[in-house]
Amino acid sequence: MQATFQTKIQDQSVYPALDAIAALYGRLLRRLYVDVYVHHRPLVECKREYIARYGITARHFNALATELKGKVKAAEEAHRHHLAHLRGQIQSTERAMAKLQKQAKALASGKGRWAALSPEERAAKRCRVRFRLHQKQRRLAMLRARLEAAEARTGSPPICFGSRRLFHRQFHLEANGFASHDEWRRAWRDARSQSFFCIGSKDEMSGNQTCSLFGNRLRLRVPNALVARFGRYVWLHGIRFPYGQDVIMAAIASGRAISYRFVRQNGAWYVFATTERPAAPITTSRRAGALGADLNPDRLAVAEVDRFGNPVAARDIRFQIQGKRREQVKAILGEGVADLVAWAKGAGKPIVVERLDFRAKKTRLREEGPRYARMLSAFAYAAFMALLLSRAAREGVEVIRVNPAFTSVIGKVKFMARYGLSPHAAAAVAIARRGLGLGERLRSGTARPLPARNRGRHVWSDWRRIAPSVRGKLAHRLYERSSEDAPGRGEPRSTRAPAASRPHGPGCDGLAWGPGCDPPARIVGSAVRPAS
């Protein structure tokens, strides 16, 4: 997998050369966008013209074309997400309107739960409902107009070099901290020329012809148009990556491609090196069991199961990411991921996580309650998965991603009361068992024999039938009742105890204890305790 490492350029004597290269690069990138996506000129024709007219090398042009292609692809993907987001908002608004219309009819008739209200209270309530319905109608018309305008867009994807946010700040200079329009224009030009890219190739020296690393020195090839000012090469001294220096040197020794990106941030220049990092060999085995991880907005619930699916240990990794900056969220999740991967590597078991997608749910945030909206907005599943996959690849830990259907319901019904687990830890047990391919049938005390015509249905049809009665307060009451009986509830979770030393057999599937198995155990905190 690809890995990117960064370091700061301490030698400020090379900053003027980097500024000039970035200005030329940004100007040619915008011109190439107009030529290819507005005037529809062939890329090969543009390459010959740009090399001869603007004094750049073929590798410089390839870097321009690669970056522009990435920007266009990102703009097209963002447009598709915008259309899907608008459609989701329209659907959620229409459902909210239907609910308000039904409520208005019930208020007008005065039946049901509204019969206890006086006519004056019912009229006031109906007035508020009609006002909310009117506002929903206005919003629905606005969303449909936006969707129609977005669907009517044709031609080249709109790209604003320098960001739309900074572009619109020129219309409110004082509110955005600009003394004059000239000051904004300088900031605008700096934003449009604050980076440049040097594409690498495995058949070139040091993995990159334009930019090559020699020990702690970086040699940068200057475009031909700037050779008269800065010479053919610019040498950057004292370049050492605090994290990943060994990976970059190994890539150079093995002949792998290395791409460099130079970025100016707060008046200082940084260099980012990207290369392929070989994944470590997998050292975990599914035959030993698995670790199930259930990510929540305030904690990471982890449960360890053996090869038969019996839970042997569980713990919660708590964190607070709501209201944190992006860097803080990444650091907090990184600590939890490091703890999880170290546990899996020590136990020799793979990690099983759910394959989630919250884009559809986030389109309905406006129609949900404020508490649920804040919780869902703070849910950083994408960042967690990126950190987990990267860390697990480095440590040689296998990551299994499974369908998240009914894992919480299965955990509450089958494992929460039986083992004295929290709802999140019980869901983690269900996730781990699904990663191992174990069964999810209802227990005999819960499921009734099906008629012959229904016995071929998927097991999830049974969970779909009982899910409404399991979710919510009933499950929490079951958990509280089991907590009162569980000895040691509330003890500190200091260390994780080893797996329980009890005989296992094919009948020990965590649901019905087969011959040769001990009675069920209650997992409290991070230790396994025998049931009383």
Contacts in CASP RR format, 6 or more apart in sequence:
PFRMAT RR
TARGET T0000
AUTHOR 0000-0000-0000
METHOD contacts of the structure
MODEL  1
MQATFQTKIQDQSVYPALDAIAALYGRLLRRLYVDVYVHHRPLVECKREY
IARYGITARHFNALATELKGKVKAAEEAHRHHLAHLRGQIQSTERAMAKL
QKQAKALASGKGRWAALSPEERAAKRCRVRFRLHQKQRRLAMLRARLEAA
EARTGSPPICFGSRRLFHRQFHLEANGFASHDEWRRAWRDARSQSFFCIG
SKDEMSGNQTCSLFGNRLRLRVPNALVARFGRYVWLHGIRFPYGQDVIMA
AIASGRAISYRFVRQNGAWYVFATTERPAAPITTSRRAGALGADLNPDRL
AVAEVDRFGNPVAARDIRFQIQGKRREQVKAILGEGVADLVAWAKGAGKP
IVVERLDFRAKKTRLREEGPRYARMLSAFAYAAFMALLLSRAAREGVEVI
RVNPAFTSVIGKVKFMARYGLSPHAAAAVAIARRGLGLGERLRSGTARPL
PARNRGRHVWSDWRRIAPSVRGKLAHRLYERSSEDAPGRGEPRSTRAPAA
SRPHGPGCDGLAWGPGCDPPARIVGSAVRPAS
1 276 0 8 1.000
1 277 0 8 1.000
1 279 0 8 1.000
1 389 0 8 1.000
1 390 0 8 1.000
1 393 0 8 1.000
2 274 0 8 1.000
2 275 0 8 1.000
2 276 0 8 1.000
2 277 0 8 1.000
3 244 0 8 1.000
3 247 0 8 1.000
3 274 0 8 1.000
3 275 0 8 1.000
3 276 0 8 1.000
3 277 0 8 1.000
3 390 0 8 1.000
4 272 0 8 1.000
4 273 0 8 1.000
4 274 0 8 1.000
5 241 0 8 1.000
5 243 0 8 1.000
5 244 0 8 1.000
5 245 0 8 1.000
5 247 0 8 1.000
5 248 0 8 1.000
5 272 0 8 1.000
5 273 0 8 1.000
6 241 0 8 1.000
6 270 0 8 1.000
6 271 0 8 1.000
6 272 0 8 1.000
6 273 0 8 1.000
7 239 0 8 1.000
7 240 0 8 1.000
7 241 0 8 1.000
7 242 0 8 1.000
7 270 0 8 1.000
7 271 0 8 1.000
8 268 0 8 1.000
8 269 0 8 1.000
8 270 0 8 1.000
9 15 0 8 1.000
9 18 0 8 1.000
9 236 0 8 1.000
9 239 0 8 1.000
9 268 0 8 1.000
9 269 0 8 1.000
9 270 0 8 1.000
9 271 0 8 1.000
10 238 0 8 1.000
11 236 0 8 1.000
11 237 0 8 1.000
11 238 0 8 1.000
14 234 0 8 1.000
14 235 0 8 1.000
14 236 0 8 1.000
14 269 0 8 1.000
15 269 0 8 1.000
16 230 0 8 1.000
17 220 0 8 1.000
17 222 0 8 1.000
17 226 0 8 1.000
17 229 0 8 1.000
17 230 0 8 1.000
17 234 0 8 1.000
18 234 0 8 1.000
18 262 0 8 1.000
18 264 0 8 1.000
18 269 0 8 1.000
19 193 0 8 1.000
19 264 0 8 1.000
20 226 0 8 1.000
20 229 0 8 1.000
20 230 0 8 1.000
21 196 0 8 1.000
21 220 0 8 1.000
21 222 0 8 1.000
21 223 0 8 1.000
21 226 0 8 1.000
21 262 0 8 1.000
22 193 0 8 1.000
22 194 0 8 1.000
22 195 0 8 1.000
22 196 0 8 1.000
22 262 0 8 1.000
22 264 0 8 1.000
23 193 0 8 1.000
24 54 0 8 1.000
24 56 0 8 1.000
24 223 0 8 1.000
24 225 0 8 1.000
24 226 0 8 1.000
25 60 0 8 1.000
25 64 0 8 1.000
25 193 0 8 1.000
25 195 0 8 1.000
25 196 0 8 1.000
25 197 0 8 1.000
26 161 0 8 1.000
26 192 0 8 1.000
26 193 0 8 1.000
26 196 0 8 1.000
27 193 0 8 1.000
28 50 0 8 1.000
28 54 0 8 1.000
28 56 0 8 1.000
28 64 0 8 1.000
29 64 0 8 1.000
29 67 0 8 1.000
29 68 0 8 1.000
29 161 0 8 1.000
30 161 0 8 1.000
30 192 0 8 1.000
32 46 0 8 1.000
32 50 0 8 1.000
32 64 0 8 1.000
32 65 0 8 1.000
32 68 0 8 1.000
33 68 0 8 1.000
33 71 0 8 1.000
33 72 0 8 1.000
33 156 0 8 1.000
33 159 0 8 1.000
33 161 0 8 1.000
35 41 0 8 1.000
35 46 0 8 1.000
36 43 0 8 1.000
36 46 0 8 1.000
36 68 0 8 1.000
37 72 0 8 1.000
37 156 0 8 1.000
37 157 0 8 1.000
38 156 0 8 1.000
43 65 0 8 1.000
46 61 0 8 1.000
47 58 0 8 1.000
47 61 0 8 1.000
47 65 0 8 1.000
50 56 0 8 1.000
50 61 0 8 1.000
50 64 0 8 1.000
51 57 0 8 1.000
51 58 0 8 1.000
51 61 0 8 1.000
54 223 0 8 1.000
54 225 0 8 1.000
55 223 0 8 1.000
55 224 0 8 1.000
55 225 0 8 1.000
56 223 0 8 1.000
56 224 0 8 1.000
56 225 0 8 1.000
57 210 0 8 1.000
57 221 0 8 1.000
57 223 0 8 1.000
57 224 0 8 1.000
59 198 0 8 1.000
59 199 0 8 1.000
59 200 0 8 1.000
59 209 0 8 1.000
59 210 0 8 1.000
59 221 0 8 1.000
60 210 0 8 1.000
60 223 0 8 1.000
62 199 0 8 1.000
63 196 0 8 1.000
63 197 0 8 1.000
63 198 0 8 1.000
63 199 0 8 1.000
63 210 0 8 1.000
64 197 0 8 1.000
66 197 0 8 1.000
66 199 0 8 1.000
67 197 0 8 1.000
71 159 0 8 1.000
72 156 0 8 1.000
72 157 0 8 1.000
72 159 0 8 1.000
75 157 0 8 1.000
75 158 0 8 1.000
75 159 0 8 1.000
76 157 0 8 1.000
79 150 0 8 1.000
79 153 0 8 1.000
79 157 0 8 1.000
81 359 0 8 1.000
82 150 0 8 1.000
83 147 0 8 1.000
83 150 0 8 1.000
83 151 0 8 1.000
84 359 0 8 1.000
84 363 0 8 1.000
85 359 0 8 1.000
85 363 0 8 1.000
86 143 0 8 1.000
86 146 0 8 1.000
86 147 0 8 1.000
86 150 0 8 1.000
87 147 0 8 1.000
87 363 0 8 1.000
88 360 0 8 1.000
88 363 0 8 1.000
88 364 0 8 1.000
89 143 0 8 1.000
89 363 0 8 1.000
89 364 0 8 1.000
89 366 0 8 1.000
90 140 0 8 1.000
90 143 0 8 1.000
90 144 0 8 1.000
90 147 0 8 1.000
91 363 0 8 1.000
92 363 0 8 1.000
92 364 0 8 1.000
92 366 0 8 1.000
92 367 0 8 1.000
93 136 0 8 1.000
93 139 0 8 1.000
93 140 0 8 1.000
93 143 0 8 1.000
93 366 0 8 1.000
93 367 0 8 1.000
94 140 0 8 1.000
95 367 0 8 1.000
96 136 0 8 1.000
96 367 0 8 1.000
97 133 0 8 1.000
97 136 0 8 1.000
97 137 0 8 1.000
97 140 0 8 1.000
100 129 0 8 1.000
100 132 0 8 1.000
100 133 0 8 1.000
100 136 0 8 1.000
101 133 0 8 1.000
103 129 0 8 1.000
104 126 0 8 1.000
104 129 0 8 1.000
104 130 0 8 1.000
104 133 0 8 1.000
106 112 0 8 1.000
106 114 0 8 1.000
107 114 0 8 1.000
107 122 0 8 1.000
107 125 0 8 1.000
107 126 0 8 1.000
107 129 0 8 1.000
108 126 0 8 1.000
110 117 0 8 1.000
110 122 0 8 1.000
114 122 0 8 1.000
114 125 0 8 1.000
117 125 0 8 1.000
160 167 0 8 1.000
161 192 0 8 1.000
162 188 0 8 1.000
162 191 0 8 1.000
162 192 0 8 1.000
163 191 0 8 1.000
166 187 0 8 1.000
166 188 0 8 1.000
166 191 0 8 1.000
167 188 0 8 1.000
169 176 0 8 1.000
169 178 0 8 1.000
169 184 0 8 1.000
170 178 0 8 1.000
170 181 0 8 1.000
170 184 0 8 1.000
170 185 0 8 1.000
170 188 0 8 1.000
173 179 0 8 1.000
173 180 0 8 1.000
173 181 0 8 1.000
173 183 0 8 1.000
173 184 0 8 1.000
176 184 0 8 1.000
178 184 0 8 1.000
178 187 0 8 1.000
190 264 0 8 1.000
194 263 0 8 1.000
194 264 0 8 1.000
194 265 0 8 1.000
195 261 0 8 1.000
195 262 0 8 1.000
195 263 0 8 1.000
195 264 0 8 1.000
196 261 0 8 1.000
196 262 0 8 1.000
197 259 0 8 1.000
197 260 0 8 1.000
197 261 0 8 1.000
197 262 0 8 1.000
198 208 0 8 1.000
198 210 0 8 1.000
198 211 0 8 1.000
198 220 0 8 1.000
198 221 0 8 1.000
198 259 0 8 1.000
198 260 0 8 1.000
198 261 0 8 1.000
198 262 0 8 1.000
199 208 0 8 1.000
199 210 0 8 1.000
199 259 0 8 1.000
200 207 0 8 1.000
200 208 0 8 1.000
200 209 0 8 1.000
200 210 0 8 1.000
200 257 0 8 1.000
200 258 0 8 1.000
200 259 0 8 1.000
200 260 0 8 1.000
201 207 0 8 1.000
201 208 0 8 1.000
201 209 0 8 1.000
201 257 0 8 1.000
202 255 0 8 1.000
202 256 0 8 1.000
202 257 0 8 1.000
204 257 0 8 1.000
205 212 0 8 1.000
206 212 0 8 1.000
206 213 0 8 1.000
206 214 0 8 1.000
206 252 0 8 1.000
206 258 0 8 1.000
207 251 0 8 1.000
207 252 0 8 1.000
207 255 0 8 1.000
207 256 0 8 1.000
207 257 0 8 1.000
207 258 0 8 1.000
208 257 0 8 1.000
208 258 0 8 1.000
208 259 0 8 1.000
208 260 0 8 1.000
209 221 0 8 1.000
210 220 0 8 1.000
210 221 0 8 1.000
210 260 0 8 1.000
211 218 0 8 1.000
211 219 0 8 1.000
211 220 0 8 1.000
211 221 0 8 1.000
211 260 0 8 1.000
212 218 0 8 1.000
212 219 0 8 1.000
213 219 0 8 1.000
213 239 0 8 1.000
213 248 0 8 1.000
213 252 0 8 1.000
213 258 0 8 1.000
213 273 0 8 1.000
215 249 0 8 1.000
216 237 0 8 1.000
216 238 0 8 1.000
216 239 0 8 1.000
216 240 0 8 1.000
217 235 0 8 1.000
217 236 0 8 1.000
217 237 0 8 1.000
217 238 0 8 1.000
217 239 0 8 1.000
218 235 0 8 1.000
218 236 0 8 1.000
218 239 0 8 1.000
218 260 0 8 1.000
218 271 0 8 1.000
219 233 0 8 1.000
219 234 0 8 1.000
219 235 0 8 1.000
219 236 0 8 1.000
220 233 0 8 1.000
220 234 0 8 1.000
220 235 0 8 1.000
220 236 0 8 1.000
221 232 0 8 1.000
221 233 0 8 1.000
222 230 0 8 1.000
222 231 0 8 1.000
222 232 0 8 1.000
222 233 0 8 1.000
222 234 0 8 1.000
236 271 0 8 1.000
239 271 0 8 1.000
241 248 0 8 1.000
241 273 0 8 1.000
247 275 0 8 1.000
247 277 0 8 1.000
248 258 0 8 1.000
248 273 0 8 1.000
248 275 0 8 1.000
251 257 0 8 1.000
251 258 0 8 1.000
251 275 0 8 1.000
251 276 0 8 1.000
251 277 0 8 1.000
252 258 0 8 1.000
256 275 0 8 1.000
256 276 0 8 1.000
257 275 0 8 1.000
257 276 0 8 1.000
258 273 0 8 1.000
258 274 0 8 1.000
258 275 0 8 1.000
259 273 0 8 1.000
259 274 0 8 1.000
259 275 0 8 1.000
260 271 0 8 1.000
260 272 0 8 1.000
260 273 0 8 1.000
260 274 0 8 1.000
261 271 0 8 1.000
261 272 0 8 1.000
261 274 0 8 1.000
262 269 0 8 1.000
262 270 0 8 1.000
262 271 0 8 1.000
262 272 0 8 1.000
263 269 0 8 1.000
263 270 0 8 1.000
263 271 0 8 1.000
263 272 0 8 1.000
264 270 0 8 1.000
277 393 0 8 1.000
277 394 0 8 1.000
279 393 0 8 1.000
279 394 0 8 1.000
279 396 0 8 1.000
280 393 0 8 1.000
280 394 0 8 1.000
280 395 0 8 1.000
280 396 0 8 1.000
281 396 0 8 1.000
282 396 0 8 1.000
282 397 0 8 1.000
282 398 0 8 1.000
283 345 0 8 1.000
283 348 0 8 1.000
283 395 0 8 1.000
283 396 0 8 1.000
283 397 0 8 1.000
284 344 0 8 1.000
284 345 0 8 1.000
284 348 0 8 1.000
284 349 0 8 1.000
284 350 0 8 1.000
284 396 0 8 1.000
284 397 0 8 1.000
284 398 0 8 1.000
285 348 0 8 1.000
285 349 0 8 1.000
285 350 0 8 1.000
286 307 0 8 1.000
286 349 0 8 1.000
286 350 0 8 1.000
286 398 0 8 1.000
286 436 0 8 1.000
287 307 0 8 1.000
288 306 0 8 1.000
288 307 0 8 1.000
288 347 0 8 1.000
288 348 0 8 1.000
288 349 0 8 1.000
289 304 0 8 1.000
289 305 0 8 1.000
289 306 0 8 1.000
289 307 0 8 1.000
289 309 0 8 1.000
289 349 0 8 1.000
289 350 0 8 1.000
289 432 0 8 1.000
289 436 0 8 1.000
290 304 0 8 1.000
290 305 0 8 1.000
290 349 0 8 1.000
290 350 0 8 1.000
290 351 0 8 1.000
290 352 0 8 1.000
290 400 0 8 1.000
290 432 0 8 1.000
290 433 0 8 1.000
290 435 0 8 1.000
290 436 0 8 1.000
291 302 0 8 1.000
291 303 0 8 1.000
291 304 0 8 1.000
291 305 0 8 1.000
291 340 0 8 1.000
291 343 0 8 1.000
291 344 0 8 1.000
291 347 0 8 1.000
291 349 0 8 1.000
291 350 0 8 1.000
291 351 0 8 1.000
291 352 0 8 1.000
291 432 0 8 1.000
292 302 0 8 1.000
292 303 0 8 1.000
292 304 0 8 1.000
292 305 0 8 1.000
292 351 0 8 1.000
292 352 0 8 1.000
292 353 0 8 1.000
292 428 0 8 1.000
292 429 0 8 1.000
292 431 0 8 1.000
292 432 0 8 1.000
293 300 0 8 1.000
293 301 0 8 1.000
293 302 0 8 1.000
293 340 0 8 1.000
293 351 0 8 1.000
293 352 0 8 1.000
293 353 0 8 1.000
293 428 0 8 1.000
293 431 0 8 1.000
294 300 0 8 1.000
294 301 0 8 1.000
294 302 0 8 1.000
294 303 0 8 1.000
294 354 0 8 1.000
294 407 0 8 1.000
294 424 0 8 1.000
294 425 0 8 1.000
294 427 0 8 1.000
294 428 0 8 1.000
294 431 0 8 1.000
295 353 0 8 1.000
295 354 0 8 1.000
295 356 0 8 1.000
295 379 0 8 1.000
295 381 0 8 1.000
295 384 0 8 1.000
296 424 0 8 1.000
297 321 0 8 1.000
297 322 0 8 1.000
297 375 0 8 1.000
297 376 0 8 1.000
297 378 0 8 1.000
297 379 0 8 1.000
298 318 0 8 1.000
298 319 0 8 1.000
298 320 0 8 1.000
298 322 0 8 1.000
299 316 0 8 1.000
299 317 0 8 1.000
299 318 0 8 1.000
299 319 0 8 1.000
299 424 0 8 1.000
300 316 0 8 1.000
300 317 0 8 1.000
300 318 0 8 1.000
300 319 0 8 1.000
300 336 0 8 1.000
300 340 0 8 1.000
300 384 0 8 1.000
301 314 0 8 1.000
301 315 0 8 1.000
301 316 0 8 1.000
301 317 0 8 1.000
301 422 0 8 1.000
301 424 0 8 1.000
301 425 0 8 1.000
301 427 0 8 1.000
301 428 0 8 1.000
302 314 0 8 1.000
302 315 0 8 1.000
302 316 0 8 1.000
302 317 0 8 1.000
302 340 0 8 1.000
302 343 0 8 1.000
302 425 0 8 1.000
302 428 0 8 1.000
303 311 0 8 1.000
303 313 0 8 1.000
303 314 0 8 1.000
303 421 0 8 1.000
303 425 0 8 1.000
303 426 0 8 1.000
303 428 0 8 1.000
303 429 0 8 1.000
303 431 0 8 1.000
303 432 0 8 1.000
303 523 0 8 1.000
304 311 0 8 1.000
304 312 0 8 1.000
304 313 0 8 1.000
304 314 0 8 1.000
304 343 0 8 1.000
304 347 0 8 1.000
304 349 0 8 1.000
304 432 0 8 1.000
304 499 0 8 1.000
305 311 0 8 1.000
305 312 0 8 1.000
305 429 0 8 1.000
305 432 0 8 1.000
305 433 0 8 1.000
305 436 0 8 1.000
306 312 0 8 1.000
306 499 0 8 1.000
306 504 0 8 1.000
307 436 0 8 1.000
307 504 0 8 1.000
308 438 0 8 1.000
308 504 0 8 1.000
308 505 0 8 1.000
308 506 0 8 1.000
308 507 0 8 1.000
308 508 0 8 1.000
308 509 0 8 1.000
308 510 0 8 1.000
309 429 0 8 1.000
309 432 0 8 1.000
309 433 0 8 1.000
309 436 0 8 1.000
309 438 0 8 1.000
309 508 0 8 1.000
309 509 0 8 1.000
309 510 0 8 1.000
310 504 0 8 1.000
310 508 0 8 1.000
310 509 0 8 1.000
310 510 0 8 1.000
311 415 0 8 1.000
311 419 0 8 1.000
311 421 0 8 1.000
311 429 0 8 1.000
311 510 0 8 1.000
311 523 0 8 1.000
312 499 0 8 1.000
312 500 0 8 1.000
312 523 0 8 1.000
312 528 0 8 1.000
313 496 0 8 1.000
313 497 0 8 1.000
313 499 0 8 1.000
313 523 0 8 1.000
313 526 0 8 1.000
313 527 0 8 1.000
313 528 0 8 1.000
314 421 0 8 1.000
314 425 0 8 1.000
314 428 0 8 1.000
314 429 0 8 1.000
314 523 0 8 1.000
314 525 0 8 1.000
314 526 0 8 1.000
315 425 0 8 1.000
315 493 0 8 1.000
315 496 0 8 1.000
315 525 0 8 1.000
315 526 0 8 1.000
316 422 0 8 1.000
316 424 0 8 1.000
316 425 0 8 1.000
316 493 0 8 1.000
317 336 0 8 1.000
317 339 0 8 1.000
317 340 0 8 1.000
319 332 0 8 1.000
319 333 0 8 1.000
319 335 0 8 1.000
319 336 0 8 1.000
320 332 0 8 1.000
321 328 0 8 1.000
321 329 0 8 1.000
321 332 0 8 1.000
321 333 0 8 1.000
321 378 0 8 1.000
321 380 0 8 1.000
322 374 0 8 1.000
322 375 0 8 1.000
322 378 0 8 1.000
323 378 0 8 1.000
324 332 0 8 1.000
329 380 0 8 1.000
329 383 0 8 1.000
330 383 0 8 1.000
330 387 0 8 1.000
333 380 0 8 1.000
333 383 0 8 1.000
333 384 0 8 1.000
333 387 0 8 1.000
334 387 0 8 1.000
334 391 0 8 1.000
337 384 0 8 1.000
337 387 0 8 1.000
337 388 0 8 1.000
337 391 0 8 1.000
338 391 0 8 1.000
340 351 0 8 1.000
340 388 0 8 1.000
341 351 0 8 1.000
341 388 0 8 1.000
341 391 0 8 1.000
341 392 0 8 1.000
341 395 0 8 1.000
341 397 0 8 1.000
342 395 0 8 1.000
343 496 0 8 1.000
344 350 0 8 1.000
344 351 0 8 1.000
344 392 0 8 1.000
344 397 0 8 1.000
345 395 0 8 1.000
345 396 0 8 1.000
345 397 0 8 1.000
350 397 0 8 1.000
350 398 0 8 1.000
350 399 0 8 1.000
350 400 0 8 1.000
351 388 0 8 1.000
351 392 0 8 1.000
351 397 0 8 1.000
351 398 0 8 1.000
351 399 0 8 1.000
351 400 0 8 1.000
352 399 0 8 1.000
352 400 0 8 1.000
352 401 0 8 1.000
352 402 0 8 1.000
352 431 0 8 1.000
352 432 0 8 1.000
352 434 0 8 1.000
352 435 0 8 1.000
352 436 0 8 1.000
353 385 0 8 1.000
353 388 0 8 1.000
353 399 0 8 1.000
353 400 0 8 1.000
353 401 0 8 1.000
353 402 0 8 1.000
353 431 0 8 1.000
354 401 0 8 1.000
354 402 0 8 1.000
354 403 0 8 1.000
354 404 0 8 1.000
354 407 0 8 1.000
354 431 0 8 1.000
355 401 0 8 1.000
355 402 0 8 1.000
355 403 0 8 1.000
355 404 0 8 1.000
356 381 0 8 1.000
356 404 0 8 1.000
358 376 0 8 1.000
358 379 0 8 1.000
358 381 0 8 1.000
361 376 0 8 1.000
362 376 0 8 1.000
362 377 0 8 1.000
365 373 0 8 1.000
365 376 0 8 1.000
365 377 0 8 1.000
366 373 0 8 1.000
368 376 0 8 1.000
388 399 0 8 1.000
389 399 0 8 1.000
391 397 0 8 1.000
392 398 0 8 1.000
392 399 0 8 1.000
400 435 0 8 1.000
402 431 0 8 1.000
402 434 0 8 1.000
402 435 0 8 1.000
403 434 0 8 1.000
404 431 0 8 1.000
405 460 0 8 1.000
405 463 0 8 1.000
406 440 0 8 1.000
406 460 0 8 1.000
406 463 0 8 1.000
406 464 0 8 1.000
406 467 0 8 1.000
407 427 0 8 1.000
407 430 0 8 1.000
407 431 0 8 1.000
407 434 0 8 1.000
408 423 0 8 1.000
408 426 0 8 1.000
408 427 0 8 1.000
408 430 0 8 1.000
408 471 0 8 1.000
409 463 0 8 1.000
409 466 0 8 1.000
409 467 0 8 1.000
409 470 0 8 1.000
409 471 0 8 1.000
410 427 0 8 1.000
410 430 0 8 1.000
410 440 0 8 1.000
410 463 0 8 1.000
411 421 0 8 1.000
411 423 0 8 1.000
411 426 0 8 1.000
411 427 0 8 1.000
411 429 0 8 1.000
411 430 0 8 1.000
412 423 0 8 1.000
412 426 0 8 1.000
412 427 0 8 1.000
412 470 0 8 1.000
412 471 0 8 1.000
412 475 0 8 1.000
412 478 0 8 1.000
412 479 0 8 1.000
413 442 0 8 1.000
413 443 0 8 1.000
413 446 0 8 1.000
413 466 0 8 1.000
413 470 0 8 1.000
414 426 0 8 1.000
414 430 0 8 1.000
414 442 0 8 1.000
414 443 0 8 1.000
414 510 0 8 1.000
414 511 0 8 1.000
415 421 0 8 1.000
415 426 0 8 1.000
415 429 0 8 1.000
415 430 0 8 1.000
415 510 0 8 1.000
416 422 0 8 1.000
416 423 0 8 1.000
416 426 0 8 1.000
416 475 0 8 1.000
416 478 0 8 1.000
416 479 0 8 1.000
416 482 0 8 1.000
417 478 0 8 1.000
417 479 0 8 1.000
417 481 0 8 1.000
417 482 0 8 1.000
418 482 0 8 1.000
418 520 0 8 1.000
419 426 0 8 1.000
419 429 0 8 1.000
419 520 0 8 1.000
419 521 0 8 1.000
419 522 0 8 1.000
419 523 0 8 1.000
420 479 0 8 1.000
420 482 0 8 1.000
420 483 0 8 1.000
420 486 0 8 1.000
420 522 0 8 1.000
420 523 0 8 1.000
420 524 0 8 1.000
421 429 0 8 1.000
421 479 0 8 1.000
421 523 0 8 1.000
422 479 0 8 1.000
423 475 0 8 1.000
423 476 0 8 1.000
423 479 0 8 1.000
425 523 0 8 1.000
430 440 0 8 1.000
433 439 0 8 1.000
433 440 0 8 1.000
434 440 0 8 1.000
438 509 0 8 1.000
439 459 0 8 1.000
439 509 0 8 1.000
440 459 0 8 1.000
440 460 0 8 1.000
440 463 0 8 1.000
441 447 0 8 1.000
441 459 0 8 1.000
441 462 0 8 1.000
441 511 0 8 1.000
442 459 0 8 1.000
442 462 0 8 1.000
442 463 0 8 1.000
442 466 0 8 1.000
443 511 0 8 1.000
443 512 0 8 1.000
444 512 0 8 1.000
446 466 0 8 1.000
447 462 0 8 1.000
450 457 0 8 1.000
482 522 0 8 1.000
483 489 0 8 1.000
485 522 0 8 1.000
485 532 0 8 1.000
486 522 0 8 1.000
486 524 0 8 1.000
486 529 0 8 1.000
487 522 0 8 1.000
487 524 0 8 1.000
487 529 0 8 1.000
487 532 0 8 1.000
488 524 0 8 1.000
488 529 0 8 1.000
489 524 0 8 1.000
490 524 0 8 1.000
490 525 0 8 1.000
491 524 0 8 1.000
491 525 0 8 1.000
491 527 0 8 1.000
493 525 0 8 1.000
493 526 0 8 1.000
494 526 0 8 1.000
495 526 0 8 1.000
496 526 0 8 1.000
496 527 0 8 1.000
497 526 0 8 1.000
497 527 0 8 1.000
497 528 0 8 1.000
499 528 0 8 1.000
500 521 0 8 1.000
500 528 0 8 1.000
502 517 0 8 1.000
502 518 0 8 1.000
502 521 0 8 1.000
503 516 0 8 1.000
503 517 0 8 1.000
503 518 0 8 1.000
504 517 0 8 1.000
505 514 0 8 1.000
505 515 0 8 1.000
505 516 0 8 1.000
505 517 0 8 1.000
507 513 0 8 1.000
507 514 0 8 1.000
507 515 0 8 1.000
507 517 0 8 1.000
508 514 0 8 1.000
508 517 0 8 1.000
510 520 0 8 1.000
513 519 0 8 1.000
513 520 0 8 1.000
518 530 0 8 1.000
519 530 0 8 1.000
519 531 0 8 1.000
520 531 0 8 1.000
521 528 0 8 1.000
521 529 0 8 1.000
521 530 0 8 1.000
521 531 0 8 1.000
522 528 0 8 1.000
522 529 0 8 1.000
522 530 0 8 1.000
522 531 0 8 1.000
523 529 0 8 1.000
END
